[in-house]
Amino acid sequence: MKPTRSRKHRPDTTSLRQVAMFRMADERRLEQVAAHTDVVRVPAGRIVAQAGRSALQFLAVIDGEVGETSAEGNGRPLGAGTTIGARELVDGTAHPTTVTTLTDTTFVVIEGSAFRWSAHEIAGVTDHLSPAPNLPRKSTPWRANPLQVRPA
């Protein structure tokens, strides 16, 4: 009896298509990123990015609300469509603000190295990055961030 070969599982790109910078991307490229992507639900009150810390991953708010607070203490709420860590991952800078979940929030999370690859390899991704803030580059080596969001 001949062993049967199973079809290769194709990564689901549905969650990535919900993120504006990936909507027009080539399906093959998205599948490569999807292998390094999770959808996570984070309870209200959790810090998902801390000012001065290195970004380890890209986050996009799909549902819920987060609050962004500057070093000066100014804050604003942000909702679906908000991205966190994109500019920092591409430029190698620290988070300029602290971001906390205000409600239970659903995120698309992409590993940092996979996001950096997508920024260089997928046309249009960097078009969606906000202008770089006037912050110095982080000179310390990349290190583990204890506030890293993990899939539930």
N, C-alpha and C positions, 0 to 999 in steps of 0.2 A: 504494500500500500504506500502510495506516494504522500509525503507530508504536504499539507495545504499551507499556502502562504497567506498570511493575513495582510490586508491592505494597510498601508501606513496611515496612521492617524494624522489628519491635517489639523493643525492648531486652529482654534476658533478665533476669528478676528472681529467678531461682533462687538466686543467691548472696546476695541481700539477704534472702530469706526464711529464710536460715540464721542471721540476726542477730535476737536476741530482740525488739529494739525495732521491727523492721519486719515481724514475722510477721503481724500483724493489719491491716497497712496496705492501703488501697485499691490495686488493681492499676494503675490509671491513674497515681496519684501515684508508685508504685514505679517505673514505667517512666520517669518524668521523672528520678528519682534515678539509675536504672540507667545512663542515658546518661553519667553522671559517675562511674561505679564501675568498678573493676578488681579482679581476684583475682590476688594476687601471692604467690610463694613466696620467702621470705627465708632465706638460709643462717644457721646458728647463729653467734652471736658478733657480730651486727650491732646497733647502737643504732638503734632506731626512734622513740624519743622521748627528748629530753634535758631534764632539769630546768632551768627558767629560760628555755627557748626557747618561742617561740610555736608553737601547733599549726597546721599547714597543712592537715591532713587527718584524717579519722576512720579508725581501724583497728579491725577486729574479728578476733580470733583464731578461725579455723575449725578448724585442726589444728596441733598442735605446742605448744611451751611457751615462755613468755617469763619473764624475771625483772624484777621491779620493785625499784628501789633508791632509798631516800629520801636526802635531803641528809645525814642523820646516819649513813648507811651501812647502815641496816637493810634487809634484802631479803627477798623472798618470791617463790616461783614461782607463775605463773598459767597457766591452760590455756585450752582451747576455751571460747568464750563471753565471754572478757575483751574489753572495749572500751577503746580508748586515744584520747584527744583529744576526746571528746564534750563533757564539761563545759567544757573549755578553749575549744572553738570557740564554744559558746553564750554563755559569759560573757566571752570575750575575754581570758582569763588565760593565763599560761604553764603549761607542764607542771610539776606539783609534784614529779614523780619521773622518774628515768631508767629507760627500759624497753629491755631487750636480749633478743634471741632466744637461748634456751638450746639449742634444737634447730632444725632446719629447720622453719620455721613458715609456714603458709598464712594470709593475711589477706584480708579484704574491705576495700578501700580506697575511701573516698569523698572527693572533692575538698572542701575546707573550705567553700567557698561553697554547694555543693550540700547538704552536711550541715546548715549553718545554715538553709537554706531548708526542708529536711525537718523540722527541729526546730520550725519555726513553722507549717508547713503540713500536716503529717501528724499526725493525732490519736494520742496515746499515746507518741510518740517521747520526749518529755521526761520521761514517767513512769519511764523506765528509767535516767535519769541519777543518778549517785551524788551525795550531798550535796556542795555546794561546799566546798572546803577554805578555811580562814581565811588566804587569801593575798592580798596587794595586787594590784590590777589592774596589768597591764603597761602602763607609760606610754609606751614607745617605739613607733614605728610598726611595722606588720607588715613583716617582711622575709623574704627567702628563707632557708630552713633547709637547710644543707648536708647534713643527715642525712635529708632527705626520701626516703621509699621510692619507688622508681620501678618500674613494671611491667617484668618480665623480657623 
